[in-house]
Amino acid sequence: NNNSKQICAIGAVCGFSGSRITNVTVYGNLKGVGRVSVGGISGEGNGYIIENCTNYANISGGSALGGILGSGTVSIIKNCKSYQDIHYNDKYSDHDQIGGIAGFLEGGKITNCTFSACIYVDISDTNSRTLQPYIGSILGCAYENSSISGNNDTSCTINANNLNADVSWWEWFKTYHFNQKLYVKYGIGYTN
């Protein structure tokens, strides 16, 4: 078990990496609190490859969560599998990033990976007019031309029942609406 309020990146193999990680299988429980990137293999990475790795570790927290990688820049993830659930239970911001394979990816690629588990949204603020997490079955937030291809998410589910698809309010003779589930999708949750 790895619980932290101080560390900024948590992974079963490493918190932060800038190298290559291959042929690793991990088990256990990984939990982050606050602004923490949590990934089954690596919490954060810059310019590296994760290949042929398998995650059986439960992931929980907020900020950036992924079955393989929490958050990465110019990283490649290929031929990896994640079979354990992800629990989004610690809101850090209105746009936390949660993905079956990676939470956040900037200028990277995810290819031929499998997520076969469930993403649970355990936080609840059904009246919030700003809460809108980026949740994707493969990738939560794709930034700067990040891409996914050849991935399998057919056996996964996203349980976002705690998010409200229609927060509405009346102000100055007009009704306003806000959808907390706007960026909850299969594949990529949000693309910038």
SEKEFI-536186 format. One record per residue: x, y, z of N, C-alpha, C in turn; residue in one letter. Coordinates in Angstrom, 2 decimals. Atoms other than C-alpha are relative to their C-alpha. Layout:
<<X; Y; Z>; <X; Y; Z>; <X; Y; Z>; 'A'>
...
***
This chain:
<<0.83; -1.19; 0.00>; <0.00; 0.00; 0.00>; <0.87; 1.24; 0.00>; 'N'>
<<-0.77; -1.24; 0.09>; <1.23; 3.45; -0.89>; <-0.97; 1.16; 0.08>; 'N'>
<<0.88; -1.15; -0.21>; <-0.65; 6.46; 0.53>; <0.87; 1.22; 0.22>; 'N'>
<<-0.84; -1.18; -0.15>; <0.64; 10.01; 0.31>; <-0.78; 1.29; -0.11>; 'S'>
<<0.47; -1.36; 0.15>; <-0.18; 13.66; 0.84>; <1.16; 0.89; -0.44>; 'K'>
<<-1.19; -0.79; 0.27>; <3.40; 14.84; 0.18>; <0.57; -0.23; -1.40>; 'Q'>
<<-0.61; 0.34; 1.27>; <4.60; 13.03; -2.96>; <-0.88; 0.47; -1.15>; 'I'>
<<0.81; -0.48; 1.12>; <3.51; 14.40; -6.34>; <-0.25; -1.06; -1.06>; 'C'>
<<0.22; 1.06; 0.98>; <3.67; 11.11; -8.29>; <0.19; -1.36; 0.66>; 'A'>
<<-0.04; 1.33; -0.59>; <2.93; 7.52; -7.26>; <-0.23; -1.05; -1.08>; 'I'>
<<0.15; 1.14; 0.90>; <3.42; 4.34; -9.29>; <0.59; -1.24; 0.64>; 'G'>
<<-0.51; 1.23; -0.60>; <4.04; 0.69; -8.43>; <1.45; -0.25; -0.39>; 'A'>
<<-1.39; 0.15; 0.43>; <7.29; 0.72; -10.44>; <0.80; 1.25; 0.36>; 'V'>
<<-0.71; -1.24; -0.33>; <8.25; 4.38; -10.05>; <-0.98; 1.17; 0.08>; 'C'>
<<0.80; -1.21; -0.07>; <6.84; 7.77; -9.14>; <0.18; 0.83; -1.26>; 'G'>
<<-0.31; -0.78; 1.20>; <8.58; 9.60; -12.00>; <1.09; -0.72; -0.77>; 'F'>
<<-1.00; 0.67; 0.83>; <10.51; 8.18; -14.93>; <0.21; 0.77; -1.29>; 'S'>
<<-0.33; -0.56; 1.30>; <12.24; 9.40; -18.05>; <0.69; -1.05; -0.86>; 'G'>
<<-0.67; 1.08; 0.72>; <13.33; 6.00; -19.34>; <-1.02; -0.98; -0.57>; 'S'>
<<0.84; 1.06; 0.57>; <11.86; 2.73; -20.65>; <-0.36; -1.00; 1.10>; 'R'>
<<0.48; 1.02; -0.94>; <9.72; 0.34; -18.58>; <-0.67; -1.08; -0.83>; 'I'>
<<0.55; 1.09; 0.81>; <8.99; -3.07; -20.12>; <-0.21; -1.26; 0.83>; 'T'>
<<0.24; 1.35; -0.53>; <7.55; -6.47; -19.19>; <-0.12; -0.06; 1.52>; 'N'>
<<0.20; -0.05; -1.45>; <6.39; -5.61; -15.67>; <-1.48; -0.29; 0.29>; 'V'>
<<1.35; 0.23; -0.49>; <3.30; -6.90; -13.83>; <-0.04; 0.45; 1.45>; 'T'>
<<0.08; -0.54; -1.36>; <2.16; -5.10; -10.67>; <-1.34; -0.36; 0.64>; 'V'>
<<1.18; 0.27; -0.81>; <-0.34; -5.83; -7.87>; <0.00; 0.96; 1.18>; 'Y'>
<<0.05; -0.80; -1.23>; <-1.55; -3.91; -4.82>; <-1.05; 1.08; -0.03>; 'G'>
<<0.88; -1.15; -0.11>; <-3.24; -0.63; -3.96>; <0.83; 1.27; -0.03>; 'N'>
<<-0.72; -1.26; 0.11>; <-2.07; 2.83; -4.96>; <-1.00; 1.13; 0.21>; 'L'>
<<0.93; -1.07; -0.33>; <-3.71; 5.90; -3.46>; <0.74; 1.33; 0.14>; 'K'>
<<-0.55; -1.34; -0.11>; <-2.97; 9.59; -3.87>; <-1.04; 0.94; 0.58>; 'G'>
<<0.90; -1.01; -0.59>; <-4.45; 12.55; -1.99>; <0.53; 1.37; -0.41>; 'V'>
<<-0.41; -1.33; 0.42>; <-4.39; 16.10; -3.34>; <0.53; 0.00; -1.42>; 'G'>
<<-0.56; -0.13; 1.35>; <-2.34; 17.10; -6.39>; <1.06; -1.08; -0.22>; 'R'>
<<-0.88; 1.15; 0.16>; <-0.89; 13.66; -7.04>; <-0.38; -0.75; -1.27>; 'V'>
<<0.23; 0.85; 1.16>; <-0.51; 11.73; -10.30>; <0.24; -1.45; 0.43>; 'S'>
<<-0.10; 1.39; -0.40>; <-1.17; 8.03; -9.71>; <-0.20; -0.89; -1.22>; 'V'>
<<0.10; 0.95; 1.09>; <-0.51; 5.30; -12.26>; <0.40; -1.38; 0.47>; 'G'>
<<-0.32; 1.37; -0.39>; <-0.38; 1.52; -11.98>; <1.46; -0.33; -0.17>; 'G'>
<<-1.42; 0.23; 0.25>; <3.11; 1.44; -13.47>; <0.83; 1.22; 0.43>; 'I'>
<<-0.74; -1.21; -0.32>; <4.31; 5.06; -13.21>; <-0.96; 1.16; 0.27>; 'S'>
<<0.82; -1.16; -0.31>; <2.86; 8.20; -11.65>; <0.12; 1.08; -1.05>; 'G'>
<<-0.26; -1.02; 1.01>; <4.47; 10.69; -14.05>; <1.19; -0.41; -0.83>; 'E'>
<<-1.15; 0.28; 0.85>; <6.86; 10.53; -16.95>; <0.18; 1.03; -1.07>; 'G'>
<<-0.32; -0.95; 1.04>; <8.59; 12.59; -19.56>; <0.90; -0.69; -1.02>; 'N'>
<<-0.80; 0.55; 1.08>; <9.79; 11.19; -22.88>; <0.41; -1.44; 0.17>; 'G'>
<<-0.37; 1.39; -0.17>; <9.67; 7.50; -22.14>; <-1.03; -0.94; -0.57>; 'Y'>
<<0.86; 1.04; 0.56>; <8.11; 4.23; -23.24>; <-0.38; -0.98; 1.11>; 'I'>
<<0.48; 1.09; -0.86>; <5.96; 1.86; -21.19>; <-0.57; -1.05; -0.95>; 'I'>
<<0.37; 1.02; 0.97>; <5.58; -1.42; -23.05>; <-0.16; -1.37; 0.65>; 'E'>
<<0.26; 1.37; -0.45>; <4.13; -4.89; -22.39>; <-0.12; -0.10; 1.52>; 'N'>
<<0.18; 0.00; -1.45>; <3.18; -4.04; -18.80>; <-1.46; -0.30; 0.35>; 'C'>
<<1.34; 0.35; -0.45>; <0.17; -5.28; -16.83>; <-0.22; 0.50; 1.41>; 'T'>
<<0.34; -0.53; -1.32>; <-1.56; -3.62; -13.89>; <-1.16; -0.78; 0.61>; 'N'>
<<1.05; 0.59; -0.83>; <-3.55; -5.49; -11.23>; <-0.15; 0.78; 1.30>; 'Y'>
<<0.08; -0.83; -1.21>; <-3.26; -2.67; -8.66>; <-1.21; 0.92; -0.06>; 'A'>
<<1.10; -0.95; -0.10>; <-6.30; -0.69; -7.53>; <0.58; 1.41; 0.08>; 'N'>
<<-0.46; -1.39; 0.05>; <-5.89; 3.04; -8.21>; <-1.09; 0.87; 0.60>; 'I'>
<<0.99; -0.94; -0.53>; <-7.59; 5.81; -6.21>; <0.66; 1.34; 0.29>; 'S'>
<<-0.47; -1.35; -0.27>; <-7.29; 9.54; -5.65>; <-0.69; 1.00; -0.89>; 'G'>
<<0.53; -1.06; 0.86>; <-7.76; 12.63; -7.80>; <1.13; 0.56; -0.84>; 'G'>
<<-0.99; -0.69; 0.82>; <-5.78; 15.06; -9.99>; <0.22; -0.73; -1.33>; 'S'>
<<-0.24; 0.77; 1.23>; <-4.43; 12.56; -12.61>; <0.13; -1.47; 0.38>; 'A'>
<<0.01; 1.43; -0.32>; <-5.22; 8.83; -12.42>; <-0.03; -0.82; -1.28>; 'L'>
<<0.03; 0.90; 1.16>; <-4.47; 6.06; -14.91>; <0.40; -1.41; 0.38>; 'G'>
<<-0.32; 1.40; -0.27>; <-4.31; 2.29; -14.94>; <1.45; -0.33; -0.25>; 'G'>
<<-1.42; 0.21; 0.30>; <-0.79; 2.44; -16.42>; <0.81; 1.24; 0.39>; 'I'>
<<-0.73; -1.26; -0.23>; <0.31; 6.12; -16.24>; <-0.94; 1.06; 0.52>; 'L'>
<<0.81; -1.10; -0.50>; <-1.03; 9.01; -14.18>; <0.03; 1.19; -0.94>; 'G'>
<<-0.16; -1.18; 0.83>; <0.37; 11.89; -16.25>; <1.34; -0.08; -0.73>; 'S'>
<<-1.25; 0.08; 0.74>; <2.97; 12.06; -19.02>; <0.11; 0.99; -1.12>; 'G'>
<<-0.31; -0.91; 1.10>; <4.63; 14.27; -21.61>; <0.88; -0.74; -1.00>; 'T'>
<<-0.73; 0.64; 1.09>; <5.87; 12.96; -24.97>; <0.35; -1.45; 0.36>; 'V'>
<<-0.19; 1.39; -0.42>; <5.43; 9.40; -23.72>; <-0.77; -0.94; -0.91>; 'S'>
<<0.66; 1.03; 0.81>; <4.48; 6.21; -25.54>; <-0.37; -1.16; 0.91>; 'I'>
<<0.48; 1.16; -0.75>; <2.38; 3.48; -23.96>; <-0.52; -0.99; -1.03>; 'I'>
<<0.46; 0.97; 0.98>; <1.96; 0.30; -26.00>; <-0.03; -1.42; 0.56>; 'K'>
<<0.18; 1.41; -0.37>; <0.75; -3.27; -25.55>; <-0.10; -0.21; 1.51>; 'N'>
<<0.18; 0.11; -1.45>; <-0.20; -2.68; -21.89>; <-1.45; -0.35; 0.32>; 'C'>
<<1.34; 0.40; -0.44>; <-3.18; -3.99; -19.92>; <-0.21; 0.44; 1.44>; 'K'>
<<0.36; -0.34; -1.37>; <-4.98; -2.76; -16.83>; <-1.33; -0.68; 0.33>; 'S'>
<<1.17; 0.81; -0.37>; <-7.46; -5.05; -15.06>; <-0.62; 0.39; 1.33>; 'Y'>
<<0.55; -0.38; -1.29>; <-8.18; -3.23; -11.80>; <-0.74; 1.33; -0.08>; 'Q'>
<<0.85; -1.18; -0.01>; <-10.70; -0.53; -10.93>; <0.76; 1.27; 0.38>; 'D'>
<<-0.52; -1.32; -0.33>; <-9.96; 3.17; -10.69>; <-1.11; 0.75; 0.73>; 'I'>
<<0.97; -0.75; -0.80>; <-11.72; 5.20; -7.98>; <0.42; 1.46; 0.08>; 'H'>
<<-0.20; -1.44; -0.08>; <-11.90; 8.95; -8.45>; <-0.73; 0.47; 1.25>; 'Y'>
<<0.63; -0.28; -1.29>; <-12.51; 9.80; -4.79>; <0.63; 1.16; 0.77>; 'N'>
<<-0.63; -1.15; -0.65>; <-10.39; 12.87; -4.05>; <0.12; 1.13; -1.00>; 'D'>
<<0.01; -1.10; 0.97>; <-11.27; 15.97; -6.07>; <1.11; 0.99; 0.33>; 'K'>
<<-1.02; -1.02; -0.15>; <-8.27; 18.21; -6.58>; <-0.43; 1.28; -0.72>; 'Y'>
<<0.47; -1.16; 0.76>; <-9.71; 20.50; -9.28>; <-1.30; -0.35; -0.72>; 'S'>
<<1.23; 0.25; 0.75>; <-12.83; 20.87; -11.38>; <0.25; -0.83; -1.25>; 'D'>
<<-0.33; 0.73; 1.23>; <-11.00; 19.24; -14.31>; <1.08; -1.05; 0.26>; 'H'>
<<-0.91; 1.11; -0.22>; <-9.18; 16.26; -12.80>; <-0.06; -0.93; -1.20>; 'D'>
<<-0.11; 0.85; 1.19>; <-8.04; 13.71; -15.41>; <0.13; -1.46; 0.40>; 'Q'>
<<0.04; 1.41; -0.36>; <-8.91; 10.02; -15.12>; <-0.15; -0.83; -1.27>; 'I'>
<<0.09; 0.86; 1.17>; <-8.26; 7.35; -17.75>; <0.32; -1.44; 0.33>; 'G'>
<<-0.25; 1.42; -0.22>; <-8.28; 3.57; -17.94>; <1.46; -0.37; -0.20>; 'G'>
<<-1.43; 0.23; 0.24>; <-4.72; 3.63; -19.33>; <0.82; 1.18; 0.52>; 'I'>
<<-0.73; -1.19; -0.47>; <-3.55; 7.24; -18.68>; <-0.98; 1.11; 0.33>; 'A'>
<<0.84; -1.13; -0.37>; <-5.05; 10.25; -16.94>; <0.23; 1.20; -0.90>; 'G'>
<<-0.35; -1.16; 0.81>; <-3.21; 12.99; -18.85>; <1.20; -0.36; -0.87>; 'F'>
<<-1.11; 0.25; 0.90>; <-0.96; 12.79; -21.89>; <0.19; 1.21; -0.90>; 'L'>
<<-0.32; -1.14; 0.85>; <0.78; 15.66; -23.69>; <0.99; -0.45; -1.07>; 'E'>
<<-0.88; 0.37; 1.11>; <2.21; 14.88; -27.13>; <0.42; -1.46; 0.01>; 'G'>
<<-0.35; 1.41; -0.08>; <2.14; 11.13; -26.56>; <-0.97; -0.90; -0.75>; 'G'>
<<0.83; 0.98; 0.71>; <0.59; 7.93; -27.94>; <-0.30; -1.19; 0.90>; 'K'>
<<0.40; 1.24; -0.66>; <-1.34; 5.01; -26.52>; <-0.47; -0.94; -1.11>; 'I'>
<<0.36; 0.94; 1.06>; <-1.50; 2.00; -28.85>; <-0.09; -1.43; 0.52>; 'T'>
<<0.20; 1.43; -0.28>; <-2.79; -1.57; -28.57>; <-0.04; -0.33; 1.48>; 'N'>
<<0.15; 0.24; -1.44>; <-3.64; -1.31; -24.87>; <-1.42; -0.44; 0.32>; 'C'>
<<1.31; 0.49; -0.45>; <-6.54; -2.87; -22.95>; <-0.30; 0.51; 1.39>; 'T'>
<<0.52; -0.31; -1.33>; <-8.56; -1.48; -20.06>; <-1.26; -0.82; 0.19>; 'F'>
<<1.11; 0.91; -0.24>; <-10.89; -4.13; -18.69>; <-0.38; 0.05; 1.47>; 'S'>
<<0.41; -0.19; -1.40>; <-12.24; -2.78; -15.38>; <-1.01; 1.13; 0.02>; 'A'>
<<0.99; -1.06; -0.13>; <-14.39; 0.06; -14.08>; <0.65; 1.26; 0.56>; 'C'>
<<-0.37; -1.29; -0.58>; <-13.82; 3.75; -13.45>; <-1.21; 0.47; 0.80>; 'I'>
<<1.07; -0.45; -0.89>; <-15.89; 4.89; -10.46>; <0.22; 1.46; 0.38>; 'Y'>
<<-0.03; -1.37; -0.50>; <-16.67; 8.52; -9.74>; <-0.65; -0.04; 1.37>; 'V'>
<<0.49; 0.12; -1.37>; <-16.99; 8.39; -5.95>; <-0.27; 1.35; 0.65>; 'D'>
<<0.28; -1.33; -0.56>; <-17.06; 12.14; -5.35>; <-1.39; 0.43; -0.42>; 'I'>
<<1.34; -0.46; 0.35>; <-20.39; 13.92; -5.35>; <-0.18; 1.46; 0.39>; 'S'>
<<0.34; -1.40; -0.21>; <-21.21; 17.59; -5.74>; <-0.97; 0.37; -1.11>; 'D'>
<<0.97; -0.07; 1.10>; <-24.35; 17.46; -7.87>; <-0.53; 1.39; -0.28>; 'T'>
<<0.45; -1.37; 0.25>; <-25.02; 21.19; -7.56>; <1.11; 0.92; -0.50>; 'N'>
<<-1.13; -0.82; 0.45>; <-21.57; 22.40; -8.66>; <-0.21; 0.46; -1.45>; 'S'>
<<0.10; -0.57; 1.35>; <-21.62; 24.70; -11.69>; <1.36; 0.04; -0.69>; 'R'>
<<-1.34; -0.02; 0.58>; <-17.90; 24.16; -12.34>; <0.65; -1.38; -0.08>; 'T'>
<<-0.60; 1.34; -0.01>; <-17.13; 20.46; -11.66>; <-0.23; -0.68; -1.35>; 'L'>
<<0.10; 0.64; 1.30>; <-16.37; 18.79; -15.00>; <1.28; -0.81; -0.25>; 'Q'>
<<-1.22; 0.78; 0.18>; <-13.70; 16.06; -14.76>; <0.12; -0.58; -1.41>; 'P'>
<<-0.29; 0.61; 1.29>; <-12.04; 14.65; -17.89>; <0.21; -1.49; 0.24>; 'Y'>
<<-0.04; 1.43; -0.26>; <-12.76; 10.92; -17.80>; <-0.15; -0.75; -1.31>; 'I'>
<<0.06; 0.81; 1.21>; <-11.98; 8.52; -20.66>; <0.36; -1.44; 0.30>; 'G'>
<<-0.27; 1.42; -0.24>; <-11.98; 4.74; -20.83>; <1.46; -0.35; -0.33>; 'S'>
<<-1.41; 0.20; 0.32>; <-8.48; 4.92; -22.38>; <0.84; 1.16; 0.52>; 'I'>
<<-0.78; -1.19; -0.35>; <-7.25; 8.51; -21.85>; <-0.93; 1.10; 0.51>; 'L'>
<<0.82; -1.06; -0.57>; <-8.70; 11.22; -19.61>; <0.11; 1.31; -0.76>; 'G'>
<<-0.22; -1.29; 0.69>; <-7.14; 14.30; -21.26>; <1.14; -0.14; -0.99>; 'C'>
<<-1.01; 0.03; 1.07>; <-5.29; 14.35; -24.60>; <0.37; 1.44; -0.33>; 'A'>
<<-0.48; -1.36; 0.20>; <-3.16; 17.48; -24.99>; <1.11; 0.00; -1.04>; 'Y'>
<<-1.07; -0.16; 0.99>; <-0.91; 18.71; -27.83>; <0.18; -1.23; -0.89>; 'E'>
<<-0.06; 1.07; 1.00>; <-1.70; 16.08; -30.48>; <0.24; -1.40; 0.56>; 'N'>
<<-0.06; 1.37; -0.52>; <-1.79; 13.06; -28.19>; <-1.02; -0.84; -0.74>; 'S'>
<<0.90; 0.86; 0.76>; <-3.42; 10.06; -29.82>; <-0.13; -1.38; 0.62>; 'S'>
<<0.22; 1.39; -0.39>; <-4.86; 6.62; -29.17>; <-0.36; -0.78; -1.26>; 'I'>
<<0.38; 0.84; 1.14>; <-5.16; 3.73; -31.63>; <0.12; -1.48; 0.37>; 'S'>
<<-0.04; 1.45; -0.17>; <-5.92; 0.01; -31.63>; <-0.23; -0.48; 1.42>; 'G'>
<<0.20; 0.36; -1.40>; <-6.99; -0.02; -27.97>; <-1.32; -0.74; 0.19>; 'N'>
<<1.19; 0.77; -0.31>; <-9.61; -2.26; -26.35>; <-0.56; 0.45; 1.35>; 'N'>
<<0.69; -0.38; -1.24>; <-12.08; -0.89; -23.79>; <-1.40; -0.60; 0.05>; 'D'>
<<1.34; 0.57; 0.12>; <-15.06; -3.12; -24.63>; <-0.51; -0.63; 1.29>; 'T'>
<<0.43; 0.61; -1.26>; <-15.10; -4.76; -21.19>; <0.03; 0.97; 1.17>; 'S'>
<<-0.06; -0.97; -1.09>; <-14.86; -1.54; -19.20>; <-1.32; 0.73; 0.16>; 'C'>
<<1.16; -0.85; -0.25>; <-17.54; 0.58; -17.60>; <0.47; 1.26; 0.71>; 'T'>
<<-0.25; -1.26; -0.70>; <-17.57; 4.16; -16.40>; <-1.24; 0.29; 0.82>; 'I'>
<<1.12; -0.27; -0.89>; <-19.78; 4.70; -13.37>; <0.10; 1.44; 0.49>; 'N'>
<<-0.03; -1.42; -0.33>; <-20.36; 8.46; -13.25>; <-1.36; 0.46; 0.54>; 'A'>
<<1.33; -0.32; -0.52>; <-23.75; 8.36; -11.51>; <0.01; 1.16; 0.99>; 'N'>
<<-0.08; -1.10; -0.96>; <-22.52; 10.89; -8.92>; <0.15; 1.36; -0.67>; 'N'>
<<-0.07; -1.27; 0.73>; <-22.12; 13.52; -11.63>; <-1.38; 0.33; -0.55>; 'L'>
<<1.32; -0.46; 0.42>; <-25.13; 15.58; -12.68>; <0.08; 0.50; -1.46>; 'N'>
<<0.02; -0.40; 1.41>; <-25.89; 15.90; -16.42>; <-0.74; 1.31; -0.23>; 'A'>
<<0.72; -1.25; 0.18>; <-28.10; 18.92; -15.84>; <-0.13; 0.76; 1.32>; 'D'>
<<0.08; -0.93; -1.12>; <-27.26; 21.37; -13.08>; <-0.66; 1.25; -0.57>; 'V'>
<<0.68; -1.18; 0.55>; <-29.76; 24.15; -13.69>; <-0.33; 0.98; 1.12>; 'S'>
<<0.31; -1.05; -0.95>; <-30.41; 27.43; -11.97>; <-0.64; 1.18; -0.73>; 'W'>
<<0.72; -1.15; 0.52>; <-32.46; 30.57; -12.47>; <0.73; 1.25; 0.45>; 'W'>
<<-0.70; -1.22; -0.34>; <-30.75; 33.94; -12.65>; <-0.39; 1.08; -1.01>; 'E'>
<<0.38; -1.14; 0.84>; <-31.97; 37.29; -14.01>; <-0.93; -0.41; -1.14>; 'W'>
<<1.07; 0.36; 0.93>; <-35.05; 35.86; -15.71>; <0.42; -0.99; -1.08>; 'F'>
<<-0.47; 0.99; 0.97>; <-33.13; 33.11; -17.46>; <0.41; -1.27; 0.73>; 'K'>
<<-0.44; 1.27; -0.55>; <-32.55; 29.41; -16.80>; <1.33; -0.39; -0.65>; 'T'>
<<-1.31; 0.43; 0.47>; <-28.94; 28.22; -17.10>; <0.17; -1.49; 0.27>; 'Y'>
<<-0.25; 1.43; -0.14>; <-27.70; 24.64; -17.52>; <1.50; -0.27; -0.06>; 'H'>
<<-1.41; 0.41; -0.02>; <-24.36; 22.96; -16.82>; <0.05; -1.52; 0.09>; 'F'>
<<-0.10; 1.45; 0.05>; <-23.40; 19.36; -17.65>; <1.32; -0.46; 0.60>; 'N'>
<<-1.21; 0.52; -0.64>; <-20.90; 17.79; -15.22>; <0.57; -1.21; -0.75>; 'Q'>
<<-0.43; 1.22; 0.71>; <-20.73; 14.67; -17.48>; <0.47; 0.27; -1.43>; 'K'>
<<-0.32; -0.35; 1.38>; <-19.78; 16.54; -20.67>; <1.24; -0.71; -0.52>; 'L'>
<<-1.25; 0.60; 0.43>; <-16.27; 15.06; -20.79>; <0.22; -1.39; 0.60>; 'Y'>
<<-0.07; 1.40; -0.43>; <-17.05; 11.53; -19.57>; <-0.34; -0.83; -1.24>; 'V'>
<<0.17; 0.67; 1.29>; <-16.54; 9.36; -22.66>; <0.82; -1.29; -0.08>; 'K'>
<<-0.83; 1.14; 0.34>; <-15.29; 6.07; -24.00>; <1.06; 0.48; -0.99>; 'Y'>
<<-1.13; -0.49; 0.80>; <-11.90; 6.52; -25.67>; <0.69; 1.13; 0.75>; 'G'>
<<-0.63; -1.18; -0.61>; <-10.70; 10.05; -24.84>; <-1.09; 0.87; 0.61>; 'I'>
<<0.97; -0.85; -0.67>; <-12.56; 12.19; -22.30>; <0.00; 1.43; -0.54>; 'G'>
<<-0.13; -1.39; 0.43>; <-11.26; 15.61; -23.41>; <1.25; 0.13; -0.87>; 'Y'>
<<-1.13; -0.27; 0.89>; <-9.02; 16.72; -26.28>; <0.22; 1.49; -0.10>; 'T'>
<<-0.36; -1.41; 0.12>; <-7.20; 20.04; -26.30>; <0.93; 0.17; -1.19>; 'N'>
***
